[in-house]
Amino acid sequence: MFAKARYTLISAALGWLGSINIVLIGIHVTTFYLQLAVLSRSFLTGAYVMGGIATVSTLTLVFGSYLIFVDSARRGGVLNLAGGIITLILCYYFTSTFPLLRQLEPIAYLLPAPALASGLLALFMLKSGLQYF
């Protein structure tokens, strides 16, 4: 297999793995907020906001990985890098400021790694000028 095709597949797969990570984080946090919504309506608002952010980030990663796969690595790499940064910010917020992911703390900071690696790898492919042959 050629270098560019191999890196394209790896980058797209990492982006899709990152989208799975953000879906799981979103489900975990949203269900926790929904359980707390009986105490205060502000938790219901937090559930809606978290669900929206997780949905947008997931769609960004899926579309970015698709763009990488169909050989539009610049736009796909930027989208996956943005999705990875959003995931990193969410993980930081929910482990430090609001300790909801505290039980996942050793690996919580590794959850955004596939999305970030996907974006960086796609942008690296452009910088290095890899060819299919």
Disulfide bonds with the S-S distance in Angstrom:
none
